[in-house]
Amino acid sequence: MLKQFLNLKLSQKLSPQQIQLMKLIQLPTQAFEQRLLEEMNENPALEAGKEDDYENDEFEAEDYDDYDDAESDRIEADDINLDDYLGSDDIPDYKTQVNNYSDDDEDRETPFAAPISFHQDLINQLNTFILNDEDREIAEFLVGSIDDMGYIRRSIPDIVDDLAFTQGIYTDEKNVDRLLHVIHELEPTGVGARDLQECLLLQLKHKTPTEYIALAIDIIENQFDAFTKKHYEKLIQKCNVSNEQLRKAIHEIERLNPKPGGSFAGNSKITENIVPDFAIRIVDGELELTLNGRNAPSLHVSKDYQEMMQTYKDSRDKSTQQKEAVQFIKQKLDSAKWFIDAIRQRQETLFVTMNAIMHYQEEFFLDGDETKLKPMILKDIADLVGLDISTISRVANSKYVETPYGTKLIKEFFSEAMMNDQGEEVSTLEIKKILKNTIEEEDKHKPLPDDQLAEILKEKGYPIARRTIAKYREQLDIPVARMRKKM
C-alpha cells in the first residue's frame, strides 16, 4: 500500500558559486592561470587590465530584471538593430591585443624541439644491422616490447606466442633469443635486458677487461643473491679474494646504470617547474609574506557590455528578440562579476591561511632549523583563521612557498605531536630529522639496526618504539641496516 506524506527537514547545500570557489582555492598558480584564460575565453564580458573610466560596482543585476516583463510593448523584429546590443565583432578586444611587443619589433617564431623518442632511436640503430625481412620484423617487435626503463619484462615463450597471434610471424624461441642478442648490442648498453642481473652483466661485458671487472662479472653471474643482500663476508670466502679486491669490484658494479632507458638523452618527458604561490622574506628580523602576483590578476567587467545593458534600460520599446539578447548579456555580466569576486576571495583565503601558518611556525622560518617546526594540524590553522578544515587542506595540499631555505610544499609543515621524556609536545618532523641525522652519522661498515636507533633516540629524549622507528625510516625512504652497509 502506497502512502504519500510531507517531510520537512533542514539541510545545508553548497551553491554552485561556493563549489566553484572551493575549486579555485585548490588550484596552484599555474593551474589557476589556465582556469583564468578558460573563463575569459568563455565569457567576453570579462576583460583583463585596469579600468579607467568607470567602476564595476555601478552595475546592479536587479536594475535590469524588467526584461522578463511579458506585458512590455512589442515592436517588429525588422526594426531592431542588434548591432547596438551585440557589437559589430563577436571577438572581444582582449583576444586581439598584444601588449608584449612594440611596433618596431620583428616577428619572431619560437623554435620547438622535435626530439627522437627512445624507441625510435633504438629502431634507427637497428637499421644499421643487416637483417632479412622476417628477422627485422621480430627485432622491431622486441624493441617495441622494451619499457621506458630499458627492460623487456616478458619471457621468450610469451613473445613467440604474441608474434604468432598478433603479427602472423611463426618462429621459435631459439630464433627470438638470437635476435635478442642483436638488441643487446644497441645503445645504451644494457637495454633489452630481462632483469637487473642480465642488465648489469651486459654492461660489465662491454667494459674493458680488468681484474676487477672480471671479479665483478663473477659476482653478478654466480653470487648475485649474496651481492644483493650485501653478504660481503660470504662473497670474500666464495670468490677467494681480499677485502680490498672485493671493494674495488663492487665499486665497478655501483658505477653501472640499473635503468638504461632512463638515461636516454632524447627522453622527452615533460618537466614541470614549480611556481611558488607565496614568498616569505626576512626583513629587519621580521617575516614578510607576499602572494605571487600571478594569483592577483587585474580584471574588470566589460564596459561595452555594461553600456549594452544601459541602452536596453533606456529603451522604451522592448521586443522578444531584444529580451533574449539582453538576457544573454545579463548572464555574462553576472558571471563576470561573480568570477571577479571569487578571485578576490581566493586571494584573501590564500593569504590569511599562509599568514597564519607562517606565524605558527615563526621559529622555523626565521632560522630554517627543521627541529624547530612545531606540531601543527589542519584544525590548528582552521581555528586561527575561522575557516573550515577542508579549506585549509585545499590550500596546503597543492601550494608551494618560497622561503630563504628553499621552496617547500606547504603540507610539509603539518605534523602530529609526540611527547618527549620531559612531557613536552614535539613534532614528528623533528623526530624524523634527528633520526635521519643519526643514520647519516652512523658507521656505514656497521650500520645501526632499528632497535639500536630506538635506544639512541631514547637517550636523546625521544622514547620511541622500534616499530615506530621502522615506520619513520620507511617514510624517509631509508633502507634497513643491512642494505646501508658499505665495504
C-alpha positions as CSV (number, residue, x, y, z in Angstrom):
1,M,0.0,0.0,0.0
2,L,1.4,3.3,-1.1
3,K,1.2,6.4,1.2
4,Q,2.1,10.0,0.5
5,F,3.3,12.3,3.2
6,L,5.2,15.5,3.7
7,N,8.5,15.5,5.5
8,L,10.2,18.8,6.3
9,K,13.9,18.9,7.1
10,L,16.8,21.4,7.1
11,S,19.8,20.6,5.0
12,Q,22.9,22.6,4.1
13,K,23.9,22.5,0.4
14,L,26.7,24.3,-1.3
15,S,25.7,26.7,-4.1
16,P,27.4,26.4,-7.5
17,Q,29.3,29.5,-6.7
18,Q,30.6,28.1,-3.4
19,I,31.7,24.9,-5.2
20,Q,33.5,26.9,-7.9
21,L,35.2,29.0,-5.2
22,M,36.5,25.9,-3.5
23,K,37.8,24.6,-6.8
24,L,39.6,27.9,-7.4
25,I,41.2,27.9,-3.9
26,Q,42.5,24.4,-4.6
27,L,44.3,25.4,-7.8
28,P,48.1,26.2,-7.7
29,T,49.3,29.2,-9.6
30,Q,49.9,27.7,-13.0
31,A,46.6,25.8,-13.0
32,F,44.8,29.0,-11.8
33,E,46.2,30.9,-14.7
34,Q,44.9,28.3,-17.1
35,R,41.5,28.4,-15.5
36,L,41.5,32.2,-15.8
37,L,42.2,32.0,-19.5
38,E,39.4,29.5,-20.0
39,E,37.0,31.8,-18.2
40,M,38.0,34.8,-20.3
41,N,37.6,32.7,-23.5
42,E,34.1,31.6,-22.4
43,N,32.9,35.0,-21.1
44,P,33.5,38.0,-23.3
45,A,32.1,40.3,-20.6
46,L,35.2,39.6,-18.5
47,E,38.3,41.6,-19.5
48,A,41.9,41.8,-18.3
49,G,43.6,45.1,-17.2
50,K,42.6,48.0,-15.1
51,E,39.5,50.1,-15.8
52,D,39.9,53.8,-16.1
53,D,36.6,55.5,-16.7
54,Y,34.0,53.6,-14.6
55,E,33.5,51.4,-11.6
56,N,32.3,47.8,-11.6
57,D,30.0,48.5,-8.7
58,E,27.8,50.6,-10.9
59,F,26.3,47.5,-12.5
60,E,23.5,46.0,-10.4
61,A,21.7,43.0,-11.8
62,E,18.4,43.9,-10.3
63,D,18.2,47.1,-12.3
64,Y,17.6,45.0,-15.4
65,D,15.1,42.4,-14.2
66,D,12.3,44.1,-16.3
67,Y,13.4,42.2,-19.4
68,D,11.2,39.4,-18.0
69,D,8.0,41.6,-18.2
70,A,5.7,39.8,-20.6
71,E,3.4,42.9,-20.9
72,S,6.1,45.1,-22.4
73,D,5.3,46.8,-25.7
74,R,6.4,44.9,-28.8
75,I,8.0,46.1,-32.0
76,E,8.8,44.4,-35.2
77,A,12.0,42.4,-35.4
78,D,13.0,44.2,-38.6
79,D,13.1,47.4,-36.6
80,I,15.8,46.1,-34.2
81,N,19.4,46.7,-34.8
82,L,21.1,44.0,-32.8
83,D,24.5,45.5,-33.6
84,D,23.6,48.1,-31.0
85,Y,23.5,45.4,-28.4
86,L,26.0,42.8,-29.5
87,G,28.6,44.9,-31.2
88,S,30.0,44.6,-34.7
89,D,32.5,42.0,-33.8
90,D,32.0,38.8,-31.9
91,I,35.7,38.6,-31.0
92,P,36.4,40.5,-27.7
93,D,39.1,43.1,-27.7
94,Y,41.4,41.2,-25.3
95,K,41.8,38.4,-27.9
96,T,43.2,40.8,-30.5
97,Q,45.5,42.8,-28.2
98,V,49.2,42.1,-28.0
99,N,50.9,44.3,-25.4
100,N,54.2,42.4,-25.1
101,Y,55.9,44.0,-28.2
102,S,56.4,47.4,-29.7
103,D,55.5,48.2,-33.3
104,D,59.2,48.1,-34.3
105,D,59.7,44.5,-33.1
106,E,60.3,41.9,-35.7
107,D,58.0,39.0,-36.0
108,R,59.8,36.0,-34.4
109,E,58.8,32.4,-34.2
110,T,59.7,30.3,-31.2
111,P,61.5,27.1,-32.3
112,F,60.2,23.9,-30.9
113,A,62.3,20.9,-30.3
114,A,61.3,17.7,-32.0
115,P,63.2,15.1,-30.0
116,I,63.5,11.5,-31.2
117,S,61.8,9.1,-28.8
118,F,63.7,6.4,-27.0
119,H,62.1,3.6,-29.1
120,Q,62.6,5.4,-32.4
121,D,66.3,5.9,-31.5
122,L,66.6,2.1,-31.0
123,I,64.9,1.5,-34.3
124,N,67.3,3.8,-36.0
125,Q,70.2,1.9,-34.5
126,L,68.6,-1.4,-35.6
127,N,68.6,-0.2,-39.2
128,T,72.4,-0.3,-39.2
129,F,72.2,-4.1,-38.9
130,I,71.9,-6.4,-41.9
131,L,68.8,-8.5,-41.3
132,N,66.3,-10.2,-43.6
133,D,62.7,-9.0,-43.6
134,E,61.3,-11.5,-41.0
135,D,64.2,-11.0,-38.6
136,R,63.8,-7.3,-38.9
137,E,60.1,-7.6,-38.0
138,I,60.9,-9.7,-35.0
139,A,63.7,-7.4,-33.9
140,E,61.4,-4.4,-34.2
141,F,58.7,-6.2,-32.2
142,L,61.3,-6.8,-29.5
143,V,62.2,-3.1,-29.4
144,G,58.5,-2.3,-29.1
145,S,58.4,-4.6,-26.0
146,I,61.1,-2.6,-24.2
147,D,59.7,-0.4,-21.4
148,D,60.8,3.1,-20.5
149,M,63.5,1.8,-18.1
150,G,65.1,-0.3,-20.9
151,Y,63.8,-3.7,-19.9
152,I,61.9,-6.5,-21.7
153,R,59.8,-7.8,-18.9
154,R,58.3,-10.8,-20.8
155,S,59.5,-14.3,-21.3
156,I,60.7,-15.5,-24.7
157,P,57.8,-18.1,-25.0
158,D,55.3,-15.3,-24.4
159,I,57.0,-13.2,-27.2
160,V,56.9,-16.2,-29.6
161,D,53.2,-16.6,-28.9
162,D,52.5,-12.9,-29.4
163,L,54.4,-12.8,-32.7
164,A,52.2,-15.6,-34.0
165,F,48.8,-14.3,-32.8
166,T,49.3,-10.5,-33.4
167,Q,51.9,-10.3,-36.2
168,G,51.3,-13.6,-38.0
169,I,55.0,-14.4,-37.7
170,Y,55.7,-18.1,-36.8
171,T,59.1,-18.6,-35.3
172,D,60.7,-20.4,-32.4
173,E,62.4,-19.5,-29.1
174,K,65.9,-20.1,-30.5
175,N,65.4,-17.6,-33.2
176,V,63.9,-14.9,-30.9
177,D,66.8,-15.5,-28.5
178,R,69.3,-15.0,-31.3
179,L,67.7,-11.6,-32.3
180,L,67.5,-10.6,-28.6
181,H,71.3,-10.7,-28.6
182,V,71.2,-8.2,-31.5
183,I,69.0,-5.9,-29.4
184,H,71.7,-6.2,-26.6
185,E,74.2,-4.6,-29.0
186,L,72.2,-1.4,-29.1
187,E,72.9,1.7,-27.0
188,P,72.6,2.5,-24.2
189,T,74.4,-0.7,-23.0
190,G,72.1,-2.9,-21.0
191,V,68.9,-2.1,-23.0
192,G,66.7,-5.1,-23.7
193,A,67.7,-7.0,-20.5
194,R,65.0,-9.1,-19.0
195,D,66.1,-8.5,-15.4
196,L,68.6,-6.5,-13.3
197,Q,71.1,-9.3,-13.2
198,E,71.2,-9.5,-17.0
199,C,71.3,-5.7,-17.4
200,L,74.4,-5.4,-15.1
201,L,76.1,-8.3,-16.9
202,L,75.6,-6.7,-20.3
203,Q,77.2,-3.5,-19.1
204,L,80.1,-5.2,-17.4
205,K,80.9,-7.4,-20.5
206,H,81.0,-4.2,-22.7
207,K,83.7,-2.7,-20.4
208,T,87.5,-3.1,-21.0
209,P,88.5,-6.3,-19.2
210,T,90.5,-5.8,-15.9
211,E,91.0,-7.9,-12.8
212,Y,88.2,-6.1,-11.0
213,I,85.8,-6.2,-14.0
214,A,86.3,-10.0,-14.2
215,L,85.6,-10.3,-10.5
216,A,82.5,-8.1,-10.8
217,I,81.2,-10.3,-13.6
218,D,81.8,-13.4,-11.5
219,I,79.9,-11.9,-8.6
220,I,76.9,-10.8,-10.7
221,E,76.9,-14.1,-12.7
222,N,77.4,-16.6,-9.8
223,Q,76.9,-14.8,-6.5
224,F,74.1,-12.3,-7.3
225,D,71.9,-13.2,-4.4
226,A,74.7,-12.7,-1.8
227,F,75.6,-9.5,-3.5
228,T,72.1,-8.0,-3.4
229,K,71.8,-9.0,0.3
230,K,75.3,-7.4,0.9
231,H,76.7,-10.6,2.5
232,Y,80.3,-9.4,1.9
233,E,81.9,-12.0,4.2
234,K,80.3,-14.8,2.2
235,L,81.5,-13.1,-1.1
236,I,85.1,-12.9,0.2
237,Q,85.0,-16.6,1.0
238,K,83.3,-17.8,-2.2
239,C,85.4,-15.7,-4.5
240,N,88.6,-16.2,-2.5
241,V,89.6,-12.5,-2.7
242,S,90.7,-9.9,-0.3
243,N,88.6,-7.2,1.3
244,E,90.2,-4.6,-1.0
245,Q,89.7,-6.6,-4.1
246,L,86.0,-7.0,-3.3
247,R,85.6,-3.4,-2.5
248,K,87.0,-2.3,-5.9
249,A,84.9,-4.9,-7.8
250,I,81.7,-3.6,-6.0
251,H,82.8,-0.1,-6.9
252,E,82.7,-1.1,-10.6
253,I,79.2,-2.5,-10.1
254,E,78.0,0.6,-8.4
255,R,79.0,2.7,-11.4
256,L,76.6,0.8,-13.7
257,N,73.2,2.1,-14.7
258,P,70.3,-0.2,-13.4
259,K,67.9,1.8,-15.6
260,P,69.5,2.2,-19.0
261,G,66.3,3.5,-20.7
262,G,66.1,6.4,-18.1
263,S,69.4,7.8,-19.2
264,F,68.4,8.3,-22.9
265,A,69.3,11.9,-23.8
266,G,66.3,12.2,-26.1
267,N,63.8,11.3,-23.5
268,S,61.2,14.0,-23.9
269,K,59.2,13.6,-20.7
270,I,57.7,17.0,-19.7
271,T,59.4,18.5,-16.7
272,E,57.1,20.9,-14.8
273,N,58.7,23.8,-12.9
274,I,57.3,24.6,-9.5
275,V,55.9,28.1,-9.3
276,P,55.8,29.2,-5.7
277,D,52.3,30.5,-4.7
278,F,53.8,32.5,-1.8
279,A,57.2,34.0,-0.8
280,I,58.5,34.6,2.7
281,R,61.3,37.1,3.3
282,I,63.1,38.1,6.4
283,V,63.2,41.9,6.6
284,D,64.9,43.6,9.6
285,G,64.4,40.4,11.6
286,E,60.7,40.2,10.8
287,L,58.9,37.8,8.5
288,E,57.3,39.3,5.4
289,L,54.7,37.3,3.4
290,T,53.7,38.1,-0.2
291,L,51.3,36.3,-2.6
292,N,52.6,35.5,-6.1
293,G,51.3,38.4,-8.3
294,R,50.1,35.9,-10.8
295,N,47.4,35.0,-8.3
296,A,46.1,38.5,-8.3
297,P,45.2,39.4,-11.9
298,S,43.6,42.8,-12.8
299,L,40.1,42.0,-14.2
300,H,37.0,44.1,-14.8
301,V,33.6,43.8,-16.3
302,S,33.4,44.9,-20.0
303,K,32.4,48.5,-20.4
304,D,30.8,47.7,-23.7
305,Y,28.5,45.1,-22.1
306,Q,27.5,47.4,-19.4
307,E,26.6,50.1,-22.0
308,M,24.5,47.5,-23.8
309,M,22.5,46.9,-20.7
310,Q,22.1,50.7,-20.1
311,T,20.9,51.1,-23.7
312,Y,18.3,48.5,-23.1
313,K,17.2,50.1,-19.8
314,D,16.8,53.5,-21.5
315,S,14.9,51.9,-24.4
316,R,11.1,52.3,-24.3
317,D,10.3,49.6,-26.8
318,K,11.4,46.1,-26.0
319,S,10.9,43.1,-28.2
320,T,11.2,39.4,-27.5
321,Q,14.3,39.3,-29.6
322,Q,15.8,42.2,-27.6
323,K,14.9,40.5,-24.4
324,E,16.7,37.3,-25.4
325,A,19.8,39.2,-26.4
326,V,19.8,41.2,-23.2
327,Q,19.2,38.1,-21.1
328,F,22.4,36.7,-22.6
329,I,24.3,39.9,-21.8
330,K,23.0,40.0,-18.2
331,Q,24.0,36.4,-17.7
332,K,27.5,37.1,-18.9
333,L,27.8,40.3,-16.7
334,D,26.6,38.4,-13.6
335,S,29.1,35.6,-14.3
336,A,31.9,38.1,-14.8
337,K,31.1,39.9,-11.6
338,W,30.9,36.7,-9.6
339,F,34.2,35.4,-11.1
340,I,36.0,38.7,-10.1
341,D,34.6,38.4,-6.6
342,A,35.6,34.8,-6.4
343,I,39.2,35.6,-7.3
344,R,39.3,38.3,-4.6
345,Q,38.0,35.8,-2.1
346,R,40.6,33.3,-3.3
347,Q,43.4,35.8,-2.8
348,E,42.2,36.6,0.7
349,T,41.8,33.0,1.7
350,L,45.2,32.0,0.5
351,F,46.9,35.0,2.2
352,V,45.3,34.7,5.6
353,T,45.9,30.9,5.6
354,M,49.5,31.2,4.7
355,N,50.0,34.1,7.1
356,A,48.6,32.0,10.0
357,I,51.0,29.1,9.1
358,M,53.9,31.5,8.8
359,H,53.3,32.9,12.3
360,Y,52.6,29.5,13.8
361,Q,55.9,28.2,12.5
362,E,57.8,31.5,13.0
363,E,60.8,30.0,14.7
364,F,61.5,27.7,11.7
365,F,61.0,30.5,9.1
366,L,63.4,32.7,11.0
367,D,66.4,30.3,11.0
368,G,65.4,27.3,8.9
369,D,66.1,24.7,11.6
370,E,63.6,21.9,10.9
371,T,63.8,20.7,14.5
372,K,62.0,23.9,15.4
373,L,58.9,23.0,13.5
374,K,56.0,22.8,15.9
375,P,53.4,20.1,15.8
376,M,50.6,21.6,13.7
377,I,47.4,20.0,12.3
378,L,44.8,21.5,9.9
379,K,42.5,22.2,12.8
380,D,45.1,24.5,14.5
381,I,45.1,26.8,11.4
382,A,41.4,26.5,10.8
383,D,40.7,27.7,14.3
384,L,43.1,30.7,13.9
385,V,41.6,32.0,10.6
386,G,38.0,30.9,11.2
387,L,37.8,28.7,8.1
388,D,36.7,25.1,7.5
389,I,39.4,22.4,7.8
390,S,38.6,21.3,4.2
391,T,39.5,24.8,3.0
392,I,42.8,24.7,4.9
393,S,43.5,21.3,3.4
394,R,42.9,22.7,-0.2
395,V,45.4,25.4,0.4
396,A,48.0,23.2,2.0
397,N,47.9,20.2,-0.4
398,S,48.7,22.0,-3.6
399,K,50.6,25.2,-2.8
400,Y,54.3,26.0,-2.5
401,V,56.0,28.7,-0.6
402,E,59.4,30.2,-1.4
403,T,61.5,30.6,1.8
404,P,65.1,31.6,2.4
405,Y,65.8,27.9,2.8
406,G,64.3,26.7,-0.4
407,T,60.8,26.2,-1.9
408,K,58.6,24.0,0.3
409,L,55.2,22.3,-0.2
410,I,53.0,23.8,2.5
411,K,51.6,20.5,3.7
412,E,55.1,19.5,4.8
413,F,54.8,22.0,7.7
414,F,51.9,19.9,9.2
415,S,52.7,17.1,11.5
416,E,51.4,15.2,14.5
417,A,52.6,15.7,18.1
418,M,54.6,13.3,20.3
419,M,55.7,13.6,23.9
420,N,59.4,13.7,24.7
421,D,60.8,12.4,28.0
422,Q,60.1,15.8,29.6
423,G,56.4,15.7,28.8
424,E,56.7,18.3,26.1
425,E,54.9,18.1,22.7
426,V,57.4,17.8,19.8
427,S,56.7,17.5,16.1
428,T,57.1,14.1,14.4
429,L,59.0,16.1,11.8
430,E,61.6,17.0,14.4
431,I,62.0,13.3,15.4
432,K,62.4,12.3,11.7
433,K,65.1,14.9,11.2
434,I,67.0,13.6,14.2
435,L,66.6,10.0,13.0
436,K,67.9,11.0,9.6
437,N,70.9,12.8,11.0
438,T,71.7,9.8,13.3
439,I,71.6,7.4,10.3
440,E,73.8,9.8,8.2
441,E,76.4,9.9,11.0
442,E,76.5,6.1,11.6
443,D,79.5,3.9,10.7
444,K,78.5,2.5,7.2
445,H,80.6,-0.5,7.9
446,K,78.4,-1.4,10.8
447,P,75.0,0.4,10.2
448,L,72.6,0.7,13.1
449,P,69.6,-1.6,13.3
450,D,66.2,-0.2,14.3
451,D,66.4,-1.4,17.9
452,Q,69.7,0.5,18.4
453,L,68.3,3.6,16.6
454,A,65.4,3.5,19.1
455,E,67.9,3.3,22.0
456,I,69.9,6.3,20.6
457,L,66.7,8.4,20.2
458,K,65.6,7.4,23.7
459,E,68.9,8.7,25.1
460,K,68.3,12.0,23.2
461,G,65.0,12.4,24.9
462,Y,62.6,10.7,22.5
463,P,61.2,7.5,23.8
464,I,60.0,5.8,20.6
465,A,59.3,2.1,19.9
466,R,61.3,0.1,17.4
467,R,58.3,-0.3,15.1
468,T,57.8,3.4,15.1
469,I,61.5,3.9,14.1
470,A,60.9,1.4,11.2
471,K,57.8,3.3,10.1
472,Y,59.6,6.7,10.1
473,R,62.6,5.2,8.3
474,E,60.4,3.9,5.6
475,Q,58.7,7.3,5.3
476,L,62.2,8.8,4.9
477,D,62.9,6.2,2.2
478,I,65.9,4.8,4.1
479,P,66.6,1.1,3.7
480,V,67.2,-1.4,6.6
481,A,70.6,-1.6,8.2
482,R,71.9,-4.5,6.1
483,M,71.2,-2.6,2.8
484,R,73.0,0.5,4.2
485,K,76.2,-1.4,4.7
486,K,79.3,-0.4,2.6
487,M,82.7,-2.0,2.1
